[in-house]
């Protein structure tokens, strides 16, 4: 016989998912409304308005796709890439490879470059590849959680616009955790996820795109035959569920009956976005930077090495080198077992070499930083690692007392 589900309390300091704000969790228990109930349609409109603030855009097409962040990425890339379209993906970590795979599955002629994990591209490197390959689309990650790096976008965005190239950006790890200006940086489409800096449970992919993208989607529009048996388009988007040409009409005054919206998740997102606006983007970004500094100073004081250079570090993820002779997975599991604190492992060529510590959204606060430092230090001591005992917390507290 199954017992009532009881979930243990955790301090989650991974690059996602992160702890959901309690106010978000409370609103998820609200009664279900029908998807065409006027009160629910009002919530949809409010979500769009709040997302425009969050993305720093005036784009009309600003809404969510039901699914994880990669559902949003796949929706955008599948919508704008047709067979043979030239796509350039600069790779500097795991998720550049994801953009590559999705672009290839959409039929794109994909050109990639890959640099050492732990570094980012200069604008001149990107410009050189763009000039030589002449792509229709450039797809790039802003904050690469596999390496803790953040790619500069402003020059790239302006150059792509000058060359009439569509720029698609994965902002999953950065939106509201650091500066992101969709319109000012001339980005054509941006995708995020609810489970990181927005501090909402996993399950929705907020996105925004401009009229340059919308033009392509309208050209490929095909309404499913159960709604319009005469609708035909030989350029139709290959996926029905992620077909933005239809989904954008569900989020428009037309309210095309494309799918049944994830009601409770939309309540959660609306509350999460309201909290962001209440705090303000400026203050939220400052909070992420402040707690990142305390975390980094604490790790350094403990005697650990931070992976990568400071100038291109993403504020929301800190990658720490695993001391020689330590099995990183044993440390992570003991931190959960003894302290209910979770950090993350690394991917690809960095597997076993790094711990990735997230400081995102609701998880990005003083008590969590102090908990992860104390849990990591105590666990390393138990493993026989020589650390500077007691120094980590003092270094972090010095930041908080300034």
Buried (B, 14 or more C-beta within 10 A) or exposed (E): EEEEEEEEEEBBBBBBBBBBBEBBBEBBEEEEBEBEEEEBBEBBEBBBEBBBBBBBBEBBBBBBBBBBBBBBBBBBBBBBBBEEBBBBBBBBBBBBBBBBBBBBBBBBBBBBBEBEBBBBBEBEEBBEBBEEBEBBBBBBBBBBBBBBBBBBBBBBBBBBBEBEBBBBBBBBBBBBBBBBBBBEBBBBBBBBBBBBBBBBBBBBBBBBBBEBBBEBBEEBBBBBEEEEEEEEEEEBBBBEBBBBBBBBBBBEEEEBBBBEBBBBBBBBBBBBBBBBEEBEBEEBBEBBBBBBBBBBBBBBBBBBEBBBEEEBBBBBBBBBBBBEEBEBEEBBEBBBEEBBBBBBBBBEBBEEBBBBBBBBBBBBBBEBBBBBBBBBBBBBEEBEBEBBEEBBBEBBBEBEEE
